[in-house]
Amino acid sequence: MATAVEELRPKIEPTIKTMVEPLGKAKQEIHNKIKEAVMSVLTPLLEQHVNPHIGKIVQIIKSPVVDAYIEAGKIYEGSLKEFSDSATDLKDNTAGFKKLDWVARSWWTMRPATEKLDVMYEPLWLLREIFTDIYPWSMIWNAQDAIRQTTDNAIFTFETKLKELLEKEPEAGKGAIERIMKDVAPQFKNDSDINTDSLYLAILKAIIMPPFNALANPATKALLEPLDSVIPEPMKQFIDIQDEFQRLLEGIIDECILVVLKAGGDKKEAPKIEEAKA
């Protein structure tokens, strides 16, 4: 197979290169045409069924997610301190590294962080009156997994950097731990901030996209069908109107969510259940 690929590469690559640019250009043109055709229909749907609810959902999820990551940071720092305090011989500290490996994988150890998300359940459940396909526990479990993964990644980075340093400086001793802890701490904070925003987006889209799709697809079907004829025949196997339309919807919802998140400022407390219901 490798030989066949290498023999075909000189023949195929020039053809691919000549098609990539026209294909990208054609996809963008189709995307723009779809947008021109459907926005007059989508805008009222957004104003009625999406925009009024995003702020309420953000109020439900923002504080618990932030608090969970803050608590995960405390667990991370506490675990490294325990590792440092108990380390006697860093050259042969298999037990210490093994214990670190299980910090983020232990349900009980991570519980102080993951349980911060449980308060989202009741207000999210009440949103089923508007968003019938919402599954709060599924969203909460996914968010808990994300927080455990962020913590596990930070611990892995700490271990890797520490081992690399000890290989270069075998006599560094416990000072090496302090150096690596200071080095990794900003990375953990940065990853937490990035993943916090990703969680907001994932939870909001999981709630909003299914009912918005259910409204947008039938409302725009007649507008999309004629656009199929403008796709150049050789490119129809690469460009699908429905795929491009879905990409447009995802982008629109992303933009609506990000506008609210950017305007939200500092974290807000989760609203009372009756407020979420309203």
Helices and strands as residue ranges (DSSP letters): H 2-49, H 51-86, G 90-92, H 94-101, H 107-114, G 115-120, H 121-126, G 127-129, H 136-168, H 174-224, G 225-230, G 233-235, H 241-263, H 273-277
